[in-house]
Amino acid sequence: MDMLWNGWGDPAKAAPLPDSVTGLLRDLLGVKPRSTPALALDDLDLPAPTAAPAALAALAEAVGGTGHVRTDAESRVRHTRGKSTPDLLRIRAGDVSDVPQAVVLPATHDEVLAVLRACAEHALAAVPFGGGTSVVGGLAPERGAFVALDLRRMDGLLDLDPVSRTAVLQPGLRAPEAEALLAEQGFTLGHFPQSFEWASIGGFAAARSSGQASAGYGRFDEMVLGLTLATPRGTVETGRAPRSAAGPDLRQLILGSEGAFGVITAVTVRVRPLPETKVYEGWRFASFEAGAAALRVLAQDGPRPTVLRLSDETETLIGLASPDKIGAGLDRSDAGCLAVTGYEGTPEETAYRRERAAAVLTAHGGTPLGTEPGERWAHGRFSAPYLRDALLDVGAFAETLETAAFWSRIPELYAAVRSALTDTLTAAGTPPLVMCHISHVYENGASLYFTVVSAQGEDPVAHWTPAKHAANEAILAAGGTISHHHGVGTDHRDWYVRETGELAVEALRAVKRRLDPDGLLNPGVLLPTD
């Protein structure tokens, strides 16, 4: 199944907002219903492909026939940009200026190499496409004619080594299918980001994904032991052993490269036994500051839960941690801040960590709320993108952004980003609701994940751009990183250059020139074009 062309996920799971929430948006934020009817896919006026017949024939030869090269309008629309709010607003407005020439579906590593050779011969850019879940402009290259290189046919579990606890997965394998294949042999990746239902293994590696159980299982880049990369110059293989002192770790060069250096065609990952027990529970803290202090103690001194997250006062009041209960806490003046802890493993291990963590949380002012809030979060954890679509449907603007910093900088970063978003959008006549949570913790720091809801303004994308830029500036000024797990894409590229420094960026440019001398791969994504 493909995702909804103008929204997120499975169309059958889309749900309208309750009237009470729609009224709240109107009264609190001045949200007005859309003035124009929604476009249907057939209403879009797509430009015809301009790629030469010889180019399409070469692509077809590379992938075993014309059946694996799609030039129909629907396929091209479904591979246009990603799923950020600006992406969706543009496609909903009929903007198909970034539509690919064709969608090419290779089935093997060698076919990917052949596609790249055909692209080089016919001056076509190539954009690797997994689940299509990018929210940072990672699927919108800054070059005219390009093809979407859809990896869905590369969807296998190639090997599982139960002694070493490793698995080799193909890049087009979507996360639910990967978990199902591993579960048949008693293992799990333990990687469950919000994009889980649609994102692919290759995308996880290319964007340094971080899952909601990262406190226990780690980020995806920490799970990766080896990678195979197809480039216009040939093949790069990394990962002969779990750790090595044989020069710089080239795995780290490929992880996070977002398709700019090559196409990931195989990923070797560590796997763990399926947990026998899962328990999720809720805790209340009087303030975000108090809750963050408690999370820091668990992250630094343990015991660290498998899931550890904290919503600020506004997110707790609105109920965003449980999208199916939005607005349920609005009549409460004592909502405080909701923390969710989760424990997975054997019954004995789970009980031991849960008891010790509870003592730490209580000592730092936490009040136990039982398992109901935690189980409710677990039940609704993949629902937020559908809620975003419902907000857009009624004329609201809703978008997310994230960052990370060392613990000592978290308070300043939190305040700076909130102020940047609030001040910019308020000055533009659309005062926002800004919510935040901590969902990934480390011994030395944590991530901050912001959700912004406001009225759309006359031109929603243009209206949002100054606020996004102000938030980016605030992140860098306060010592944060421009992205913790969404990636760089085109949206964050200019700030990434400033964060990394010109000399480091020149070094990455040199790598790209060596692996991709014609600049075919995802041009303008991650690195500025020459």
C-alpha positions in Angstrom: 0.0 0.0 0.0 1.1 3.5 -0.8 0.6 6.4 1.7 -2.2 8.9 1.2 -1.0 11.2 -1.6 -1.9 14.4 0.2 -1.5 13.3 3.8 -0.1 10.7 6.1 -0.5 7.0 6.1 -3.5 4.8 5.6 -6.6 6.7 4.4 -8.8 4.3 6.4 -7.2 5.6 9.6 -7.9 9.2 9.0 -10.4 10.7 11.5 -12.0 14.1 11.6 -11.5 16.3 14.7 -14.3 16.4 17.3 -16.5 19.5 17.1 -15.2 20.5 20.6 -11.6 20.7 19.3 -12.6 22.5 16.1 -14.4 25.1 18.3 -11.4 25.4 20.5 -9.1 26.1 17.6 -11.6 28.8 16.4 -11.9 30.5 19.8 -8.3 30.1 21.0 -6.3 30.5 17.8 -8.7 32.1 15.3 -8.6 29.2 12.9 -11.0 29.6 10.0 -12.3 26.8 7.8 -10.7 26.5 4.4 -12.3 28.7 1.7 -11.6 26.3 -1.2 -12.6 22.6 -1.7 -9.9 20.0 -1.4 -8.3 18.9 -4.7 -8.6 15.3 -5.8 -5.5 13.5 -7.3 -7.1 13.6 -10.7 -7.4 17.4 -10.5 -3.6 17.9 -10.5 -2.2 19.3 -13.7 1.0 17.3 -14.1 3.6 18.2 -16.7 4.4 15.4 -19.0 7.8 13.7 -18.6 10.5 15.4 -20.6 13.0 12.5 -20.2 14.0 11.2 -23.7 12.7 7.8 -24.7 16.3 6.6 -24.8 16.7 7.5 -21.1 13.5 5.7 -20.1 14.6 2.7 -22.2 18.0 2.6 -20.5 16.3 2.7 -17.1 13.9 -0.1 -18.0 16.9 -2.2 -19.2 18.6 -1.6 -15.9 15.7 -2.9 -13.8 14.5 -5.8 -16.0 11.7 -4.3 -18.1 9.3 -1.4 -18.5 7.0 -2.8 -15.8 9.5 -1.5 -13.2 9.6 2.1 -14.6 6.5 4.0 -13.9 5.6 7.3 -15.7 1.8 7.4 -14.9 0.5 10.5 -13.1 -0.4 8.7 -9.8 2.9 7.1 -9.3 4.8 10.3 -10.0 2.5 12.3 -7.6 3.0 9.8 -4.8 6.7 10.3 -5.1 6.6 14.1 -5.1 8.3 15.5 -2.0 7.8 14.1 1.5 5.4 14.5 4.4 6.3 17.8 6.1 3.5 20.2 6.6 4.8 22.5 3.8 5.1 19.5 1.6 1.4 18.6 2.2 0.2 22.2 1.9 2.0 22.5 -1.5 0.6 19.3 -2.9 -2.9 20.1 -1.6 -2.7 23.4 -3.4 -1.8 21.6 -6.7 1.9 22.5 -6.7 3.6 19.6 -8.6 6.7 21.5 -9.6 8.9 18.9 -8.0 7.4 15.8 -9.6 9.8 13.2 -10.8 10.2 12.2 -14.4 9.7 8.6 -13.6 9.6 6.1 -10.7 12.2 3.3 -11.1 12.0 0.2 -9.0 15.3 -1.9 -8.8 15.3 -5.3 -7.2 19.0 -5.8 -6.5 22.2 -4.0 -5.7 23.5 -4.6 -9.2 20.3 -3.1 -10.6 20.8 0.0 -8.5 24.3 0.4 -9.9 22.8 0.0 -13.4 20.2 2.7 -12.7 22.9 5.1 -11.6 24.9 4.4 -14.7 21.8 5.1 -16.9 21.1 8.3 -14.9 24.7 9.5 -15.5 24.5 8.7 -19.2 21.3 10.7 -19.6 21.9 13.5 -17.1 19.1 12.5 -14.8 19.4 13.1 -11.0 18.3 10.2 -8.8 16.5 10.5 -5.4 16.5 7.3 -3.3 12.9 6.7 -2.0 12.0 4.4 0.9 8.9 5.1 2.8 8.6 8.7 1.7 8.3 10.0 5.3 10.9 12.8 5.1 9.8 16.0 6.9 12.8 18.2 6.1 12.7 18.4 2.3 14.8 15.3 1.8 12.9 14.2 -1.3 12.9 17.6 -3.1 16.2 17.8 -5.0 17.5 21.2 -6.3 17.9 20.0 -9.9 15.4 19.9 -12.8 15.0 16.4 -14.2 15.2 13.5 -11.8 13.9 10.0 -11.1 12.6 8.6 -7.9 14.5 5.4 -7.1 11.9 3.5 -5.2 13.5 0.6 -3.2 10.3 -1.3 -2.3 11.3 -4.4 -4.3 14.4 -4.7 -2.1 12.4 -5.8 0.9 14.0 -9.0 2.3 15.7 -10.3 5.4 18.9 -11.6 3.8 20.5 -13.2 6.8 20.0 -13.7 10.6 22.9 -14.8 12.8 21.4 -15.8 16.2 24.8 -16.4 17.7 26.1 -12.9 16.9 22.6 -11.5 17.1 22.9 -9.7 13.8 20.5 -9.4 10.8 21.1 -8.2 7.3 18.1 -6.3 5.9 17.4 -4.8 2.6 16.7 -1.0 2.4 13.1 -1.1 1.1 11.9 -3.3 3.9 9.4 -1.3 5.9 9.7 -1.3 9.7 6.5 -3.4 10.5 7.5 -6.1 8.0 11.1 -6.1 9.4 9.8 -6.6 12.9 7.5 -9.4 11.7 10.3 -11.2 9.9 12.6 -10.9 13.0 9.8 -11.9 15.4 9.4 -15.2 13.5 12.9 -16.1 14.8 12.5 -14.6 18.2 14.2 -11.2 17.7 13.4 -7.5 17.5 15.2 -4.3 16.4 13.4 -2.4 19.1 13.2 0.6 16.8 9.8 2.3 16.9 9.8 6.0 15.7 6.6 7.8 15.0 7.1 7.0 11.3 7.3 3.3 12.1 4.3 2.2 10.2 5.6 3.5 6.9 9.4 4.2 7.1 12.0 1.9 5.7 15.2 0.3 6.9 17.3 2.3 4.4 15.6 5.5 5.4 16.3 4.8 9.1 20.0 4.6 8.3 20.1 7.4 5.8 18.6 9.9 8.3 20.0 8.6 11.6 16.5 7.8 12.9 15.7 7.6 16.6 12.9 5.4 17.9 10.6 6.0 20.9 12.3 3.2 22.9 15.8 4.7 22.3 16.5 4.9 26.1 16.6 1.1 26.1 17.5 0.0 22.6 19.5 3.0 21.4 19.2 5.0 18.2 19.2 3.3 14.8 22.7 4.5 14.0 23.9 2.7 17.2 22.3 -0.5 15.9 24.0 -0.5 12.5 27.0 -2.8 12.2 27.5 -2.7 8.5 26.3 -1.0 5.3 26.5 -1.6 1.5 26.4 1.5 -0.6 25.8 1.7 -4.4 27.4 4.8 -5.9 27.9 6.1 -9.5 31.6 5.1 -9.1 30.9 1.6 -7.7 30.3 -0.2 -4.4 31.3 0.7 -0.8 31.2 -2.1 1.8 31.6 -1.3 5.5 31.5 -3.3 8.7 33.7 -6.4 9.0 33.4 -6.4 12.8 31.3 -4.8 15.5 34.2 -2.4 16.3 37.5 -1.7 14.6 40.5 0.5 14.9 41.3 0.2 11.2 41.1 3.8 10.4 38.0 6.1 10.6 34.7 4.3 10.8 33.2 4.8 7.3 29.8 3.6 8.6 29.5 6.9 10.2 30.1 8.7 6.9 27.2 6.8 5.3 24.8 7.0 8.2 23.0 10.4 7.9 24.1 11.0 4.4 20.5 11.2 3.2 21.2 9.7 -0.3 23.7 12.3 -1.2 26.7 9.9 -1.4 25.0 6.8 -2.6 22.1 4.4 -2.3 22.1 2.1 0.7 21.3 -1.4 -0.5 21.9 -3.5 2.6 22.1 -2.8 6.4 23.6 -5.2 9.0 22.0 -4.5 12.4 22.2 -5.8 15.9 19.0 -7.5 17.1 17.8 -8.5 20.5 15.5 -11.2 21.8 11.8 -10.3 21.9 10.9 -9.0 25.3 8.8 -11.2 27.4 7.1 -8.3 29.3 6.2 -4.7 28.4 4.9 -2.3 31.0 4.2 1.4 30.4 3.2 3.8 33.2 2.6 7.5 33.8 4.1 10.0 36.3 3.2 13.6 37.1 5.6 16.3 37.8 4.7 19.8 39.0 6.9 21.5 36.3 8.9 20.7 33.1 12.0 21.7 35.0 11.4 19.2 37.8 10.5 16.4 35.4 13.6 17.1 33.3 15.8 16.9 36.4 14.3 13.5 37.2 14.9 12.2 33.7 18.5 13.4 33.8 19.2 11.4 37.0 17.8 8.2 35.4 19.7 8.8 32.2 23.0 9.4 34.1 22.8 7.1 37.1 20.1 4.6 36.1 18.2 2.5 36.1 17.3 3.7 32.6 13.8 2.6 31.4 13.3 1.4 27.9 11.0 4.3 27.2 11.5 7.7 29.0 9.7 10.8 27.9 8.3 14.0 29.4 5.6 16.4 28.1 5.7 20.1 29.1 2.8 21.8 30.8 1.1 22.8 27.5 1.4 19.4 25.8 0.2 17.7 29.0 -2.8 20.1 29.2 -3.8 19.6 25.6 -3.3 15.8 25.8 -1.0 15.5 22.8 0.9 12.6 24.4 -2.4 10.6 23.7 -3.8 11.9 20.4 -7.0 9.9 20.9 -7.7 11.9 24.1 -7.0 15.4 22.7 -8.5 18.1 24.9 -9.4 15.7 27.8 -7.3 17.7 30.3 -8.4 21.2 29.4 -10.6 21.5 32.4 -7.8 20.6 34.8 -5.7 23.3 36.5 -3.4 20.8 38.1 -2.3 19.0 35.0 1.4 19.6 35.6 3.7 17.6 33.3 3.2 14.0 32.2 6.1 11.6 32.1 5.9 8.2 30.5 8.2 5.4 31.5 8.3 2.0 29.8 10.1 -1.3 30.7 10.7 -4.2 28.4 12.5 -7.5 29.0 12.2 -10.5 31.2 9.6 -10.3 34.1 12.4 -10.2 36.6 14.4 -7.5 34.9 11.4 -5.4 34.2 10.1 -5.5 37.8 13.6 -4.7 39.1 14.2 -1.7 36.9 10.6 -0.4 37.4 10.9 -0.6 41.2 14.3 1.2 41.3 13.2 3.8 38.8 10.1 4.5 40.7 12.2 5.3 43.8 14.2 7.8 41.8 11.2 9.5 40.3 9.4 9.7 43.6 12.5 11.2 45.3 12.5 13.9 42.6 8.9 14.9 43.1 7.1 12.5 40.8 3.7 11.3 41.5 2.8 7.8 40.1 -0.3 7.7 37.9 -0.4 4.0 37.3 -0.3 2.2 34.0 -3.3 3.8 32.3 -1.5 6.9 31.0 1.4 4.8 29.8 -0.7 2.3 28.1 -2.8 5.1 26.5 0.4 6.6 25.1 1.6 3.2 23.8 -1.8 2.7 22.1 -1.8 6.1 20.3 1.9 6.6 19.7 1.6 6.4 15.9 -1.5 8.6 15.7 0.0 12.1 15.8 0.6 12.4 12.0 -3.1 11.6 11.4 -4.0 14.3 13.9 -1.8 16.8 11.9 -3.8 15.9 8.8 -7.1 16.5 10.6 -5.8 19.9 11.8 -4.9 20.9 8.2 -8.3 19.8 7.0 -10.1 22.3 9.2 -7.7 25.2 8.4 -5.2 25.0 11.2 -1.4 24.9 10.7 0.4 22.2 12.6 4.1 21.4 12.3 6.9 19.8 14.4 10.6 20.5 14.8 13.3 19.0 17.0 16.8 19.5 18.4 19.1 18.3 21.1 21.7 19.7 23.5 23.7 18.9 26.5 21.8 18.9 29.8 23.1 22.2 31.0 21.8 23.9 27.9 18.4 22.3 27.8 16.6 25.1 29.8 18.0 27.9 27.6 17.3 26.0 24.4 13.7 25.2 25.5 13.0 28.8 26.3 14.7 30.2 23.2 12.9 28.0 20.7 9.5 28.6 22.3 10.0 32.3 22.3 11.2 32.4 18.7 8.1 30.5 17.5 5.7 32.4 19.7 7.0 35.9 19.0 7.3 35.4 15.2 3.9 33.9 14.7 2.2 36.3 17.0 3.8 39.3 15.2 2.4 37.8 12.0 -1.1 37.8 13.4 -1.4 34.1 14.2 -0.5 33.5 17.9 0.4 29.9 18.2 0.1 27.0 20.7 3.7 25.7 21.2 4.1 22.4 22.9 7.3 20.4 23.7 8.4 17.0 25.0 11.7 15.2 25.8 11.6 11.8 24.1 15.2 10.8 23.8 17.7 11.0 26.7 21.4 10.3 27.0 23.9 10.5 29.8 25.1 13.9 28.6 21.9 15.5 27.1 18.5 15.1 25.6 16.3 16.0 22.7 13.5 18.6 22.6 10.6 18.0 20.2 8.3 20.9 19.6 4.8 20.9 18.1 3.3 24.2 16.8 -0.4 24.8 16.1 -1.8 28.1 14.8 -4.0 29.6 12.1 -2.6 29.2 8.6 -2.5 32.7 7.3 -3.2 33.7 3.7 -0.2 31.8 2.3 0.5 29.0 4.9 3.9 28.0 3.6 5.2 31.6 3.3 3.6 32.4 6.7 5.5 29.5 8.4 8.9 30.1 6.8 10.0 33.1 9.0 9.0 31.2 12.2 10.9 28.1 11.1 13.9 30.2 10.3 13.7 32.0 13.7 13.5 28.7 15.5 16.6 27.5 13.5 18.5 30.6 14.5 17.4 30.2 18.2 18.6 26.5 18.1 22.1 27.4 16.9 22.4 30.5 19.3 21.4 28.4 22.3 23.9 25.6 21.5 21.6 23.0 20.1 22.0 20.9 17.0 19.8 21.7 14.0 18.4 18.2 14.0 18.4 15.3 16.4 16.6 12.7 14.2 14.5 14.4 11.4 17.7 15.0 9.4 19.0 17.9 7.3 17.3 17.7 3.9 17.0 21.0 2.2 15.1 22.7 5.1 18.0 22.6 7.5 20.9 22.6 5.1 22.1 26.2 5.5 22.0 25.9 9.3 23.8 22.5 9.1 26.6 24.2 7.1 26.9 26.8 9.9 26.8 24.2 12.6 29.4 22.0 11.0 31.7 24.7 9.6 32.9 25.5 6.1 36.1 23.3 6.3 34.1 20.2 7.4 31.5 20.8 4.7 34.3 21.1 2.1 35.6 17.7 3.2 32.1 16.2 2.7 31.9 17.9 -0.7 35.2 16.2 -1.6 33.6 12.8 -0.6 30.6 13.5 -2.8 32.7 14.5 -5.8 34.6 11.3 -5.5 31.6 9.0 -5.1 29.2 11.1 -7.3 31.3 13.1 -9.7 28.3 14.3 -11.8 26.3 15.4 -8.7 23.4 13.0 -9.6 22.4 11.8 -6.1 19.8 13.9 -4.3 21.4 17.3 -5.4 21.0 20.1 -2.9 20.0 17.7 -0.1 22.4 17.7 2.9 25.0 19.8 1.0 24.6 22.9 -1.1 25.0 22.3 -4.8 28.3 23.6 -6.4 
